[in-house]
């Protein structure tokens, strides 16, 4: 529910950002909402791993989860830089989105190992 809450706010802040022509305050709030959604995802992931055990297929597949740890850091850099340059913030937000669009084969590889 925590993650869904933050995801449900994204259309509001996206609309506000567009209506205000990417004013620093709206870009800042957009980044804060993305950051909080990333934190909620991280918490959810940790709870799922905790319920399945540290040696579960998911825990092995995620490993150190570089993407999951780098994303919140980039979001913080993005929303802090919103008051300096909205272009820098926007670029960082797009880079995080692209990072998540690149397929991650770790879970598939671990499932193949598990069934073999």
C-alpha positions in Angstrom: 0.0 0.0 0.0 2.9 2.3 0.7 4.3 1.9 -2.8 0.9 2.3 -4.4 0.3 5.5 -2.5 3.4 7.1 -3.9 2.7 5.8 -7.4 -0.8 7.2 -7.3 0.6 10.7 -6.7 2.8 10.6 -9.7 0.1 11.7 -12.2 -0.7 14.7 -10.0 2.8 16.0 -9.7 3.5 15.3 -13.4 0.4 17.4 -14.3 1.4 20.1 -11.9 4.9 20.1 -13.4 3.5 20.4 -16.9 1.0 23.2 -16.0 3.7 25.2 -14.4 6.2 24.8 -17.3 8.7 22.9 -15.2 9.1 25.5 -12.5 11.8 24.4 -9.9 9.2 23.8 -7.1 7.2 21.4 -9.3 10.3 19.6 -10.5 11.5 19.3 -6.9 8.2 17.8 -5.7 8.2 15.4 -8.7 11.7 14.2 -7.7 10.6 13.9 -4.0 7.6 11.7 -5.0 9.9 9.5 -7.2 12.4 9.2 -4.4 9.6 8.2 -1.9 8.3 5.6 -4.4 11.9 4.2 -4.7 12.2 4.0 -0.9 8.8 2.2 -0.7 9.9 -0.2 -3.4 13.1 -0.9 -1.5 11.1 -1.6 1.7 8.7 -3.9 -0.1 11.6 -5.8 -1.7 13.3 -6.2 1.7 10.1 -7.5 3.3 9.5 -10.0 0.5 13.0 -11.3 0.9 12.6 -11.4 4.6 9.4 -13.5 4.3 11.0 -15.9 1.9 14.4 -16.1 3.5 17.9 -14.9 2.7 18.6 -17.9 0.6 15.5 -17.7 -1.6 15.7 -17.5 -5.3 14.7 -13.9 -5.3 17.3 -13.0 -2.7 20.0 -14.7 -4.7 18.8 -13.1 -7.9 18.8 -9.6 -6.6 22.2 -9.9 -5.0 23.5 -6.4 -4.2 20.7 -4.8 -6.3 22.8 -1.9 -7.7 19.8 -0.4 -9.5 17.7 -0.4 -6.4 20.4 1.4 -4.4 21.5 3.9 -7.0 18.0 5.1 -8.0 17.2 6.8 -4.7 20.6 8.5 -4.6 20.1 9.8 -8.1 16.6 11.0 -7.2 18.1 12.9 -4.3 20.7 14.5 -6.6 17.9 15.3 -9.0 15.5 17.0 -6.6 18.3 18.9 -4.9 19.5 20.2 -8.2 16.0 21.3 -9.2 16.5 24.8 -7.8 19.8 25.1 -9.7 18.7 23.7 -13.0 15.5 21.9 -13.9 17.3 20.5 -17.0 19.8 18.7 -14.8 17.0 17.3 -12.6 15.0 16.2 -15.7 18.1 14.6 -17.2 18.7 12.6 -14.0 15.0 11.5 -13.8 15.2 10.3 -17.4 18.5 8.5 -16.8 16.9 6.6 -13.9 14.0 5.7 -16.1 16.3 4.4 -18.8 18.3 2.5 -16.3 15.1 0.6 -15.3 14.1 0.0 -18.9 17.2 -2.0 -19.5 16.2 -5.6 -18.9 17.7 -7.3 -15.9 18.3 -11.0 -16.5 19.3 -11.9 -12.9 15.9 -13.3 -11.8 15.6 -15.3 -15.0 19.1 -16.7 -14.7 18.5 -17.7 -11.1 15.2 -19.4 -11.9 16.9 -21.4 -14.6 19.6 -22.5 -12.2 16.9 -23.4 -9.6 14.9 -25.6 -12.1 18.0 -27.3 -13.5 
